[in-house]
Amino acid sequence: MHPIEDFGFTPDLRAHIAGNVDAFQDRRHAELALRSAAVALAIFRHEDQAAVIVTRRAPRLRDHGGQWALPGGGIDAGETATGAALRELAEEVNLDLDASAVLGTLDDYVTRSGFIITPVVVWTDIEDANLLPNPDEVESIHAFTFSELMRSDSPNLENIPESDRPVLSMNYRDDRIYSPTAAVLYQFREVALQGNATRVKHFDQPVFAWK
């Protein structure tokens, strides 16, 4: 695996990410008491560079309304993590892809709210204008560009009295994205872009994300 040098949305970048994700020994987590979920790390073209789709969840949602998120949700009976991630992309942001768009998966991440999240890395040639938020689930769609993802002031680590594990967040423009979304984005940066075998299960989430 090797680090990225150019953020341009090119076939070379796709090959670079695919090679790094394929070489990474991703880890699954088995816990019958938790619900399985999947999120999509969907790479697309934003202006002159590559970016990952992030969303603001609709504020009226019962779970984590108004928070930053990756497209995703629970895995239905008989469904794979890959299938769930692709379905959620279509449902949440109007991005209809097949299995050929999938580059691989990262480590499962266990949330305080009772989910095992499998991150699925996806590549699409679609541009911003073709993405449409489903108003029932998504307030807005945003581009987390690779240059933003590689900011030297991310990640942030905080100690909280409620946990013996550091809480991880990623800076995004003039805001912060917290774990679990931040943990997935950070591992994507380290593995897919930098070629590092970085694990993130030891990073915690802020208390507001525990419910």
N, C-alpha and C positions, 0 to 999 in steps of 0.2 A: 504494500500500500504506500501511497505517496501523497504529499500535500498539493493543494490546488495553487495555480499561479495566475489564472485568468478567469474572471467571472462572466465572460461573454457567453451568450446562449448559443452554443455550437455543438456539433456532433462529437467533438473532442471532449467537451465537458461531460456530455452524457456518458461516453465511454469511461472517463475518469471516475465518475461517481459509481457507475455500474461495477467497475473493477474493484473499487474500494469496498463497496457494500458486499460484493460476492466474497471477497477475501476475509471479511469480518465474521468471526464465529459468534453469531447472535445466540442469545439465551432465552429459552421459554420458561415460564413459571406456571407450575401446576398447583392450584388451590381450589378445591371444589366449592368452598364456601364463598368464593368471589365470583363476580360476573365478568365474563370475557367481553372485551371491546377492542375496536381497532380505530386507528387514526391514519389519515393520509398525509404524508409529506409530499405534496404535489408540486413539482418543479415546473415553472412556466416562464415565459418571456415577459419581462416588465421593462418597457422602454428599451434600453440598450444592454440589459444584463439579465441573468437568471435570478429567480426569486422563488420563495415558497409561499403558498397560499396560507394566510392566517385569517381568522374571522373574529368578529365580535358577536357573541351569542345574543340572541334576542333577549331583552331585559325581562320579559314576562315568563321566561322558562323557569320551571320549578327548580331544576338543578343548574347551578352556576350561571344563572342569567346575567348577561352583561359582561361576562369575563372573556378574555382572549382565549382562543381555542384553535385547534386544527380540525378540519372536517373529519367527522367520525362519529361513532356511536356503538351501541351494543351489537354483538354478533348474534344473529338469529340462529335458531336450531337448524342444524344441517349446513350451516354457512361457514366458510373459511374466513380467516382474518383478511386475506386479500379480497375476497368477494365482498365482505362487509365494508372495507375501506372504499372500494370502487362504487358500491351502492350509495354510500354516504356522500361521496363526491357528486354523484348525479342528483341526489335529493337536496343537498344543501346549497350547492353553488352552480348547478346546471352543467356539470362537467361529466360527460358520458364517455368512459374509456373502457377498453377491454384488457384482458390479462397481459397483452403484449406491452402495455405501458409500465408494468411493474418491474422495478429494478432489484427488489429484495426487501428484507425486513431488518429492523434493529431489535435491541433487547426489549423484552416485555418490561413494563413499568407498573408497579403495584401502587394504587392510589389509596389515600386515607378514606375515600368515600366508597371503597369496596369494589373497585374494578381492577382487572388485569388488562392493561392497554398494550396492544401489539402495534408498533409503528410500521407502516408500509410505505416504502419509497417509490414514488411514481413520477414518470416524465411525460409531459404533454407539450405539444407545439402550439397550444392555444394561447391567445393573448388576453389581456385584461378585459377588453370590450365584450368578450363572449361569455364572461362569468356573470351570473345573475343570482343574488341571494334569495333563498327561500324565506319569505318573511315570517313563516311559522317557527323557524329555527335560527335564522341568521339576520342580524341587524345590518352588517356591512362586511365587505370582503376587502382584504388588504394584501399588499405585496411585501413580504419580508425579504428584501434583496440580499444577495450573498455578501455584498460589501457591508451591509448593516449587520448581518449575521456574524461577520468576522471582526466586528468592533473590538478594539483592544481593551475597552472598559467592561466587557462582558466575559464570563458571567459574574454576577454578584452572589456572595455567600453571606448569609445572616444566621446568627445564633438566636434561638428563641427559647424561652423558659419551658415551653410545653414539649420540647423534643431534645434528644441528645444528638440529633443529626442536623447538619446545616441545611437551611432553606436556600434553594437555588432560583435565581431569576435572571432573565436576559433583558438587556436594554433594547428598546425598540422606539426609534425616534426620540420623543421626549417623554416616553412612558416606560413601564416595565411589564414584562410578561413573566408570570410566576409558574412554578411547577404545579401540575405535571407537564403542562405544555412546554415550559421552559426546559425541563430535563430532556424531553424528546428533541427539541430544537438544538440543544447543546450537544447531545450525542450525535445527531445528524451532522453538525458542523465538524466535530472531531473525527468521526469515522468517515463520512462520505466525502468531505472536502479536504480534510487534513491527513487522512490515512492513519489515524491513531486508533488503537484498540481501547477506547475510553468507555468505562462503565458508569452508570448514573443511578443505580438502584439505591445507593446510600444517601442520596439527596432527598430531603423532605420537602413538603409543601407548606405554605402558610396556613394558619389556622382557619382562615375563611374558606379554604378549599377542602376542608376535612369532611364537610357534610354533603 
